[in-house]
Amino acid sequence: MNVLVFVVAIVLAIVIGKVLKTNIGVIALAMAFLVGAVFFKLGSRDVMGVFPTNIFFYMLIGTFFYGFGMHNGTFQKVAQNILYKAGGASRFMPLIFWFVTAVVMALGAGSNAAPVFLSPIFFGIATEMGMNPLVAALGYYTAGTAFNLLPWTSDFASKTSINIKVFGEVTARKISYGAMIYDMVFLLIFYIIFCIITGAFKKTNANIVFEKPEPMTPVQKKTFTIIIALAVLLVVPMVIQQFAKNPVTAWMSKNLDFLLLGSVGIVVNHLLKIGDIQEVIKKSIPWGAILMVCGTGTLVGLASKIGIADTIGAWLGSKVPASIVAPVFLLVCGALSLVVSGAVVQPLMVALIPGLYQSTGVNPMVLAICMMVGLQYAGFSPFSMGGTLSIIGCTDEEKRKKMVGPMVIIAVLFVVITAVLAWLGLFDAVFKNVPWEFVPTK
């Protein structure tokens, strides 16, 4: 009965949000308090206890910090310079889409901020060249997904932090690195094959001319320097510690995390008058997305309070043969992420992994990478946040409607192909003999 009420609450939140054309997170948050009190006898404090605080802070500080670069045009200038230098190779424009996204993501723009200015550029070029608009959407999404787990980015920090609660920092980082490498290889290959099938690499008669951008302004140069400094402070100590352990970089690796550096970076940006902080707060922080993720995250988070997580884990552990637990787990994560942001579902699914390991013996690192990949890939669905952001720059309503079906199919293909690879033992081979640990339960 609990499972039925829980599922109905989630479906109702989504349906009501769509019908009223309002933020689903608002409805989900109200639904969490309602069903928590009426059906599960939980007090308001119990419901507040499952609010995804870590996701909230990583999304807030990440978008706030990088919002200065959005506000003063630093990221746009980087993208324009790359497009200008590569403008003569219009035949390879799909790969230029991919490369530009990779660079912008590597600078730390984040999966919530990058599409705001990249998507309109890509769709404009695709329209001018008579290219299938899906090439633009998929170019951004595949590269954005492949590079959002670089260790100095806010996406890496937020996704890894969720896994740290179960695995500890060292193992959680290994899982994220494994997912990142798989993403980079698989998604690039998939994108190239898609472009070949759709003829995106064929010569075009369109006269695409990119004007030489103006040089970076002093403010943009300062912004760029601060962004690079944050990346260096996050990555260099970690790299040094891998090859030459010492107390200085050990302290830096442990204490200089993204939340601390991002918070300091916000203050530095403000003191150097990099941008109008009030405008950054109003326009660059995606309050709607934060509310949607945290609101639905609170509703989904009730699953652990009322035993839903244990029910799902018990079903997977007892009804599904151990040989296919990993791919089935991946498919379940993918199915959930087709309509809900993966960031919302991840805390629920990672909590299942210790129990699944105990009942099936499947390598928990394999289960974790299946979870991360499944949640990311299904996100290309236009009903999930990732897919919505990927086509945010398409202003042609007819084209948007025509992309809905293919985007769902591609999202499903991402998940199914990876599930088959997981079944064939790809991830088992990758994590074979790799040490791991769980955080002891209190």
FILUMDO-38329 format. One record per residue (C-alpha): z, y, x; residue in three letters; residue number from 1. Coordinates in Angstrom, 2 decimals, decimal comma. Layout:
FILUMDO-38329
REC      zz      yy      xx resn resi
REC       Z       Y       X  ALA  NUM
...
***
This chain:
FILUMDO-38329
REC      zz      yy      xx resn resi
REC    0,00    0,00    0,00  MET    1
REC    0,87    2,38    2,84  ASN    2
REC   -2,55    1,86    4,41  VAL    3
REC   -4,31    2,59    1,11  LEU    4
REC   -2,35    5,81    0,51  VAL    5
REC   -2,97    6,91    4,10  PHE    6
REC   -6,73    6,31    3,90  VAL    7
REC   -6,99    8,01    0,50  VAL    8
REC   -5,13   11,05    1,88  ALA    9
REC   -7,60   11,38    4,76  ILE   10
REC  -10,63   10,94    2,49  VAL   11
REC   -9,27   13,47   -0,01  LEU   12
REC   -8,63   16,02    2,74  ALA   13
REC  -12,24   15,69    3,95  ILE   14
REC  -13,77   15,74    0,45  VAL   15
REC  -11,67   18,69   -0,80  ILE   16
REC  -12,41   20,62    2,38  GLY   17
REC  -16,15   20,02    2,00  LYS   18
REC  -16,19   20,85   -1,73  VAL   19
REC  -14,18   24,05   -1,28  LEU   20
REC  -16,12   24,86    1,91  LYS   21
REC  -12,89   25,59    3,71  THR   22
REC  -11,24   24,40    6,90  ASN   23
REC  -10,41   20,71    6,52  ILE   24
REC   -7,39   21,19    8,79  GLY   25
REC   -5,69   23,39    6,19  VAL   26
REC   -6,11   20,73    3,50  ILE   27
REC   -5,08   17,95    5,89  ALA   28
REC   -1,91   19,81    6,90  LEU   29
REC   -0,90   20,31    3,27  ALA   30
REC   -1,76   16,67    2,56  MET   31
REC    0,43   15,56    5,47  ALA   32
REC    3,49   17,31    4,02  PHE   33
REC    2,65   16,13    0,48  LEU   34
REC    2,14   12,42    1,14  VAL   35
REC    4,87   12,48    3,77  GLY   36
REC    7,42   13,67    1,24  ALA   37
REC    6,21   11,96   -1,96  VAL   38
REC    5,06    8,55   -0,72  PHE   39
REC    6,72    7,98    2,65  PHE   40
REC   10,04    9,78    2,09  LYS   41
REC    9,66   11,86    5,25  LEU   42
REC   11,28   15,26    5,65  GLY   43
REC    9,38   18,33    6,76  SER   44
REC   10,86   18,02   10,25  ARG   45
REC    9,49   14,48   10,53  ASP   46
REC    6,00   15,71    9,63  VAL   47
REC    6,28   18,63   12,06  MET   48
REC    7,26   16,13   14,74  GLY   49
REC    3,78   14,58   14,73  VAL   50
REC    1,98   17,91   15,06  PHE   51
REC   -0,32   17,46   18,13  PRO   52
REC    1,41   20,06   20,28  THR   53
REC   -0,31   19,04   23,51  ASN   54
REC   -3,79   19,33   21,96  ILE   55
REC   -2,86   22,72   20,51  PHE   56
REC   -1,77   24,16   23,85  PHE   57
REC   -4,67   22,75   25,84  TYR   58
REC   -7,22   24,06   23,32  MET   59
REC   -5,47   27,42   23,07  LEU   60
REC   -4,99   28,07   26,78  ILE   61
REC   -8,34   26,55   27,75  GLY   62
REC  -10,40   28,64   25,35  THR   63
REC   -8,25   31,73   26,01  PHE   64
REC   -8,73   31,52   29,78  PHE   65
REC  -12,46   30,79   29,68  TYR   66
REC  -12,85   33,20   26,77  GLY   67
REC  -12,86   36,11   29,25  PHE   68
REC  -15,99   34,64   30,82  GLY   69
REC  -17,54   34,30   27,38  MET   70
REC  -16,56   37,83   26,37  HIS   71
REC  -17,97   39,60   29,43  ASN   72
REC  -21,13   37,48   29,70  GLY   73
REC  -20,32   35,55   32,92  THR   74
REC  -21,33   32,15   31,54  PHE   75
REC  -24,44   33,60   29,91  GLN   76
REC  -25,45   35,19   33,23  LYS   77
REC  -25,07   31,87   35,06  VAL   78
REC  -27,23   30,12   32,46  ALA   79
REC  -29,87   32,88   32,53  GLN   80
REC  -30,15   32,71   36,31  ASN   81
REC  -30,67   28,96   36,26  ILE   82
REC  -33,29   29,21   33,51  LEU   83
REC  -35,07   32,01   35,38  TYR   84
REC  -35,27   30,03   38,61  LYS   85
REC  -36,48   26,91   36,77  ALA   86
REC  -38,82   28,71   34,36  GLY   87
REC  -41,99   27,57   36,11  GLY   88
REC  -41,20   23,93   35,45  ALA   89
REC  -41,57   24,07   31,67  SER   90
REC  -42,73   20,46   31,56  ARG   91
REC  -39,26   19,44   32,66  PHE   92
REC  -37,47   21,81   30,30  MET   93
REC  -35,44   18,96   28,69  PRO   94
REC  -33,92   18,16   32,09  LEU   95
REC  -33,32   21,88   32,64  ILE   96
REC  -31,35   21,88   29,35  PHE   97
REC  -29,28   19,03   30,75  TRP   98
REC  -28,76   20,60   34,17  PHE   99
REC  -27,82   24,04   32,81  VAL  100
REC  -25,24   22,46   30,49  THR  101
REC  -23,85   20,42   33,38  ALA  102
REC  -23,37   23,52   35,53  VAL  103
REC  -21,79   25,56   32,74  VAL  104
REC  -19,44   22,68   31,84  MET  105
REC  -18,56   22,24   35,53  ALA  106
REC  -17,53   25,89   35,58  LEU  107
REC  -15,07   25,00   32,83  GLY  108
REC  -16,63   26,61   29,76  ALA  109
REC  -15,39   23,71   27,64  GLY  110
REC  -16,99   21,78   24,80  SER  111
REC  -15,84   24,36   22,24  ASN  112
REC  -17,13   27,43   24,11  ALA  113
REC  -20,31   26,28   25,87  ALA  114
REC  -22,44   25,57   22,77  PRO  115
REC  -21,81   29,07   21,40  VAL  116
REC  -24,22   30,59   23,91  PHE  117
REC  -26,17   27,57   25,20  LEU  118
REC  -27,25   26,20   21,83  SER  119
REC  -29,10   29,36   20,68  PRO  120
REC  -30,95   29,55   24,02  ILE  121
REC  -31,97   25,89   23,92  PHE  122
REC  -33,12   25,95   20,29  PHE  123
REC  -35,09   29,15   20,90  GLY  124
REC  -36,94   27,57   23,81  ILE  125
REC  -37,54   24,32   21,90  ALA  126
REC  -39,02   26,28   18,98  THR  127
REC  -41,28   28,31   21,29  GLU  128
REC  -42,56   25,14   22,96  MET  129
REC  -43,02   23,22   19,71  GLY  130
REC  -40,49   20,67   20,91  MET  131
REC  -38,47   18,32   18,70  ASN  132
REC  -35,23   20,29   18,05  PRO  133
REC  -33,21   17,14   18,62  LEU  134
REC  -34,15   17,41   22,31  VAL  135
REC  -32,20   20,68   22,49  ALA  136
REC  -29,19   19,30   20,59  ALA  137
REC  -29,10   16,02   22,51  LEU  138
REC  -29,64   17,78   25,84  GLY  139
REC  -26,55   19,86   25,31  TYR  140
REC  -24,43   17,06   23,86  TYR  141
REC  -25,18   14,37   26,45  THR  142
REC  -24,64   16,68   29,43  ALA  143
REC  -21,63   18,33   27,79  GLY  144
REC  -20,03   14,95   27,14  THR  145
REC  -20,88   13,68   30,63  ALA  146
REC  -19,31   16,66   32,39  PHE  147
REC  -16,35   17,49   30,15  ASN  148
REC  -14,18   15,03   32,08  LEU  149
REC  -14,47   16,75   35,44  LEU  150
REC  -10,84   16,92   36,65  PRO  151
REC  -10,56   20,73   36,69  TRP  152
REC  -11,71   21,29   33,11  THR  153
REC   -9,60   21,88   30,02  SER  154
REC  -11,24   18,91   28,25  ASP  155
REC  -10,14   16,57   31,05  PHE  156
REC   -6,62   18,00   30,88  ALA  157
REC   -6,29   17,62   27,11  SER  158
REC   -7,80   14,12   26,84  LYS  159
REC   -6,00   12,76   29,88  THR  160
REC   -2,67   14,21   28,76  SER  161
REC   -2,80   12,11   25,59  ILE  162
REC   -3,27    8,93   27,63  ASN  163
REC   -0,50    9,91   30,07  ILE  164
REC    2,10    9,31   27,34  LYS  165
REC    1,16    5,60   27,34  VAL  166
REC   -0,17    4,95   30,85  PHE  167
REC    1,41    7,55   33,10  GLY  168
REC   -0,56   10,10   35,11  GLU  169
REC   -2,09    7,88   37,82  VAL  170
REC   -3,52    5,27   35,45  THR  171
REC   -4,61    7,87   32,89  ALA  172
REC   -6,62    9,69   35,55  ARG  173
REC   -8,32    6,44   36,61  LYS  174
REC   -9,35    5,85   33,00  ILE  175
REC  -10,80    9,35   32,67  SER  176
REC  -12,71    9,01   35,95  TYR  177
REC  -14,17    5,69   34,79  GLY  178
REC  -15,25    7,21   31,46  ALA  179
REC  -16,78   10,21   33,26  MET  180
REC  -18,90    8,08   35,61  ILE  181
REC  -20,10    5,87   32,75  TYR  182
REC  -20,93    8,96   30,67  ASP  183
REC  -22,95   10,55   33,46  MET  184
REC  -25,09    7,45   34,02  VAL  185
REC  -25,49    6,14   30,48  PHE  186
REC  -26,04    9,45   28,71  LEU  187
REC  -28,59   10,73   31,23  LEU  188
REC  -30,58    7,49   30,97  ILE  189
REC  -30,41    7,59   27,16  PHE  190
REC  -31,53   11,23   27,09  TYR  191
REC  -34,47   10,63   29,43  ILE  192
REC  -35,63    7,66   27,34  ILE  193
REC  -35,33    9,75   24,16  PHE  194
REC  -37,40   12,54   25,75  CYS  195
REC  -40,09   10,07   26,83  ILE  196
REC  -40,28    8,55   23,33  ILE  197
REC  -40,53   11,97   21,66  THR  198
REC  -43,05   13,30   24,20  GLY  199
REC  -40,75   16,10   25,34  ALA  200
REC  -42,05   15,91   28,93  PHE  201
REC  -45,67   16,50   27,96  LYS  202
REC  -47,43   19,68   29,08  LYS  203
REC  -47,32   22,55   26,64  THR  204
REC  -49,52   25,59   26,14  ASN  205
REC  -46,54   27,76   25,25  ALA  206
REC  -46,22   30,69   27,59  ASN  207
REC  -42,51   30,53   28,42  ILE  208
REC  -41,47   33,47   30,60  VAL  209
REC  -37,88   34,06   31,63  PHE  210
REC  -37,21   37,58   32,81  GLU  211
REC  -35,16   38,01   35,95  LYS  212
REC  -31,55   38,64   34,88  PRO  213
REC  -29,68   41,68   36,06  GLU  214
REC  -27,25   40,98   38,93  PRO  215
REC  -23,69   40,08   38,00  MET  216
REC  -21,52   43,09   37,28  THR  217
REC  -18,32   43,58   39,34  PRO  218
REC  -16,31   42,33   36,36  VAL  219
REC  -18,44   39,19   36,07  GLN  220
REC  -18,07   38,54   39,80  LYS  221
REC  -14,29   38,78   39,46  LYS  222
REC  -14,37   36,40   36,48  THR  223
REC  -16,50   33,91   38,40  PHE  224
REC  -14,15   34,09   41,39  THR  225
REC  -11,08   33,44   39,21  ILE  226
REC  -12,77   30,44   37,56  ILE  227
REC  -13,71   28,95   40,94  ILE  228
REC  -10,17   29,60   42,23  ALA  229
REC   -8,68   27,66   39,31  LEU  230
REC  -11,03   24,73   39,98  ALA  231
REC  -10,16   24,73   43,69  VAL  232
REC   -6,39   24,82   43,06  LEU  233
REC   -6,67   21,91   40,65  LEU  234
REC   -9,05   19,69   42,62  VAL  235
REC   -8,58   20,30   46,35  VAL  236
REC   -4,86   19,31   46,52  PRO  237
REC   -5,66   16,15   44,57  MET  238
REC   -8,52   15,25   46,96  VAL  239
REC   -6,46   15,98   50,08  ILE  240
REC   -3,61   13,89   48,71  GLN  241
REC   -5,96   10,92   48,34  GLN  242
REC   -6,89   10,93   52,03  PHE  243
REC   -4,01   12,69   53,81  ALA  244
REC   -0,76   12,47   51,89  LYS  245
REC    1,63   15,33   52,60  ASN  246
REC    4,48   17,06   50,72  PRO  247
REC    2,57   20,33   50,17  VAL  248
REC   -0,45   18,92   48,33  THR  249
REC    1,81   16,37   46,63  ALA  250
REC    3,82   19,25   45,12  TRP  251
REC    0,65   21,15   44,21  MET  252
REC   -0,94   18,10   42,56  SER  253
REC    2,19   17,47   40,51  LYS  254
REC    3,04   21,02   39,48  ASN  255
REC   -0,19   23,04   39,42  LEU  256
REC   -1,62   21,58   36,23  ASP  257
REC   -4,18   23,19   33,96  PHE  258
REC   -1,64   24,70   31,56  LEU  259
REC    0,20   26,50   34,34  LEU  260
REC   -2,92   27,74   36,15  LEU  261
REC   -4,69   28,62   32,91  GLY  262
REC   -1,72   30,66   31,73  SER  263
REC   -1,53   32,51   35,06  VAL  264
REC   -5,30   32,98   34,95  GLY  265
REC   -5,07   34,66   31,55  ILE  266
REC   -2,51   37,14   32,91  VAL  267
REC   -4,62   37,79   36,04  VAL  268
REC   -7,69   38,43   33,90  ASN  269
REC   -5,68   40,86   31,80  HIS  270
REC   -4,18   42,70   34,80  LEU  271
REC   -7,61   43,05   36,44  LEU  272
REC   -9,02   44,33   33,15  LYS  273
REC  -11,62   41,55   33,11  ILE  274
REC  -12,01   42,00   29,37  GLY  275
REC  -10,37   43,30   26,23  ASP  276
REC   -7,64   40,74   25,63  ILE  277
REC   -7,48   41,54   21,90  GLN  278
REC  -11,21   40,92   21,54  GLU  279
REC  -10,91   37,67   23,48  VAL  280
REC   -8,13   36,53   21,15  ILE  281
REC  -10,17   37,43   18,06  LYS  282
REC  -13,61   36,20   19,09  LYS  283
REC  -13,38   33,66   21,91  SER  284
REC  -10,51   31,43   20,80  ILE  285
REC  -11,89   29,00   18,19  PRO  286
REC   -8,99   29,32   15,78  TRP  287
REC  -10,89   27,44   13,08  GLY  288
REC  -11,53   24,47   15,36  ALA  289
REC   -7,92   24,48   16,61  ILE  290
REC   -6,63   24,50   13,04  LEU  291
REC   -9,02   21,74   12,02  MET  292
REC   -8,09   19,49   14,95  VAL  293
REC   -4,33   20,11   14,73  CYS  294
REC   -4,21   19,99   10,92  GLY  295
REC   -6,07   16,69   10,67  THR  296
REC   -4,16   15,52   13,75  GLY  297
REC   -0,88   15,99   11,90  THR  298
REC   -2,12   13,92    8,96  LEU  299
REC   -3,48   11,18   11,22  VAL  300
REC   -0,31   11,34   13,30  GLY  301
REC    1,71   10,13   10,31  LEU  302
REC    0,20    6,70   10,97  ALA  303
REC    2,74    6,03   13,71  SER  304
REC    5,64    7,20   11,54  LYS  305
REC    4,78    4,92    8,61  ILE  306
REC    3,67    1,87   10,59  GLY  307
REC   -0,10    2,15   10,06  ILE  308
REC   -0,72    1,96   13,80  ALA  309
REC    1,24   -1,30   13,99  ASP  310
REC   -0,74   -2,70   11,03  THR  311
REC   -4,10   -1,94   12,64  ILE  312
REC   -2,91   -3,27   15,99  GLY  313
REC   -1,59   -6,47   14,42  ALA  314
REC   -4,90   -7,03   12,59  TRP  315
REC   -6,95   -6,57   15,77  LEU  316
REC   -4,57   -8,73   17,74  GLY  317
REC   -4,39  -11,64   15,27  SER  318
REC   -7,71  -11,67   13,42  LYS  319
REC  -10,18  -10,74   16,17  VAL  320
REC  -10,93  -13,19   19,05  PRO  321
REC   -9,74  -11,87   22,40  ALA  322
REC  -13,28  -12,05   23,81  SER  323
REC  -14,49   -9,33   21,42  ILE  324
REC  -11,35   -7,23   20,99  VAL  325
REC  -12,62   -4,52   23,37  ALA  326
REC  -16,03   -3,99   21,70  PRO  327
REC  -14,47   -4,17   18,21  VAL  328
REC  -11,86   -1,62   19,26  PHE  329
REC  -14,70    0,61   20,49  LEU  330
REC  -16,53    0,23   17,16  LEU  331
REC  -13,36    1,09   15,19  VAL  332
REC  -12,85    4,25   17,30  CYS  333
REC  -16,50    5,17   16,81  GLY  334
REC  -16,32    4,67   13,05  ALA  335
REC  -13,33    7,01   12,81  LEU  336
REC  -14,96    9,66   14,98  SER  337
REC  -18,10    9,83   12,84  LEU  338
REC  -16,27   12,14   10,43  VAL  339
REC  -13,17   13,30   12,34  VAL  340
REC  -12,88   14,88   15,79  SER  341
REC  -12,08   12,31   18,47  GLY  342
REC   -9,24   14,51   19,71  ALA  343
REC   -7,49   13,88   16,40  VAL  344
REC   -7,82   10,10   16,50  VAL  345
REC   -7,07    9,54   20,19  GLN  346
REC   -3,24    9,76   19,94  PRO  347
REC   -3,27    7,12   17,19  LEU  348
REC   -5,62    4,72   18,99  MET  349
REC   -4,05    4,95   22,45  VAL  350
REC   -0,69    4,03   20,90  ALA  351
REC   -2,22    0,68   19,83  LEU  352
REC   -3,17   -0,38   23,35  ILE  353
REC    0,18   -1,78   24,64  PRO  354
REC    0,51   -3,99   21,56  GLY  355
REC   -3,09   -5,19   21,84  LEU  356
REC   -2,54   -6,06   25,47  TYR  357
REC    0,57   -8,08   24,63  GLN  358
REC   -1,16  -10,02   21,85  SER  359
REC   -4,58  -10,56   23,46  THR  360
REC   -4,18  -10,12   27,21  GLY  361
REC   -7,20   -7,81   27,35  VAL  362
REC   -7,10   -5,37   30,27  ASN  363
REC   -5,55   -2,19   28,80  PRO  364
REC   -7,75    0,02   31,01  MET  365
REC  -10,80   -1,62   29,40  VAL  366
REC   -9,37   -0,90   25,95  LEU  367
REC   -8,66    2,70   26,95  ALA  368
REC  -12,19    3,40   28,21  ILE  369
REC  -13,62    1,76   25,08  CYS  370
REC  -11,45    4,12   23,03  MET  371
REC  -12,53    7,22   24,93  MET  372
REC  -16,22    6,35   24,90  VAL  373
REC  -16,21    5,37   21,22  GLY  374
REC  -14,46    8,58   20,19  LEU  375
REC  -16,81   10,75   22,25  GLN  376
REC  -20,13    9,16   21,37  TYR  377
REC  -19,72    9,02   17,60  ALA  378
REC  -18,90   12,72   17,80  GLY  379
REC  -22,65   13,51   17,88  PHE  380
REC  -22,60   12,89   14,14  SER  381
REC  -23,28   16,18   12,30  PRO  382
REC  -20,14   15,48   10,24  PHE  383
REC  -17,95   15,59   13,35  SER  384
REC  -17,05   18,65   15,41  MET  385
REC  -19,18   17,68   18,41  GLY  386
REC  -22,36   17,32   16,39  GLY  387
REC  -21,66   20,51   14,45  THR  388
REC  -21,27   22,50   17,66  LEU  389
REC  -24,41   20,93   19,17  SER  390
REC  -26,62   22,43   16,46  ILE  391
REC  -24,72   25,69   16,04  ILE  392
REC  -27,64   27,60   17,56  GLY  393
REC  -30,25   26,26   15,13  CYS  394
REC  -30,81   29,01   12,56  THR  395
REC  -33,59   27,19   10,69  ASP  396
REC  -31,87   25,50    7,74  GLU  397
REC  -34,78   23,10    7,14  GLU  398
REC  -34,64   21,87   10,73  LYS  399
REC  -30,87   21,44   10,48  ARG  400
REC  -31,24   19,28    7,37  LYS  401
REC  -33,92   17,14    9,01  LYS  402
REC  -31,67   16,49   12,00  MET  403
REC  -28,75   15,09    9,98  VAL  404
REC  -30,09   11,54    9,57  GLY  405
REC  -31,37   11,15   13,17  PRO  406
REC  -28,10   12,52   14,56  MET  407
REC  -26,09    9,90   12,67  VAL  408
REC  -28,45    7,17   13,89  ILE  409
REC  -28,17    8,38   17,50  ILE  410
REC  -24,37    8,55   17,25  ALA  411
REC  -24,28    4,97   15,96  VAL  412
REC  -26,70    3,84   18,70  LEU  413
REC  -24,49    5,38   21,38  PHE  414
REC  -21,52    3,39   20,11  VAL  415
REC  -23,32    0,11   19,40  VAL  416
REC  -25,11   -0,03   22,77  ILE  417
REC  -21,86    0,66   24,61  THR  418
REC  -20,06   -1,96   22,49  ALA  419
REC  -22,69   -4,51   23,56  VAL  420
REC  -22,20   -3,53   27,22  LEU  421
REC  -18,44   -3,88   26,77  ALA  422
REC  -18,98   -7,33   25,23  TRP  423
REC  -21,14   -8,29   28,24  LEU  424
REC  -18,22   -7,42   30,51  GLY  425
REC  -19,31   -4,10   32,06  LEU  426
REC  -15,90   -2,44   31,84  PHE  427
REC  -14,10   -5,66   32,81  ASP  428
REC  -16,09   -5,65   36,05  ALA  429
REC  -15,39   -1,96   36,69  VAL  430
REC  -11,61   -2,26   36,26  PHE  431
REC  -11,18   -5,72   37,76  LYS  432
REC   -8,31   -5,69   40,27  ASN  433
REC   -7,63   -1,99   39,59  VAL  434
REC   -3,83   -1,54   39,35  PRO  435
REC   -2,43    0,02   36,20  TRP  436
REC    0,91    0,64   34,52  GLU  437
REC    2,43    1,56   31,18  PHE  438
REC    5,05    4,24   30,72  VAL  439
REC    8,29    2,38   29,92  PRO  440
REC    9,25    2,68   26,26  THR  441
REC   12,50    4,52   25,65  LYS  442
***
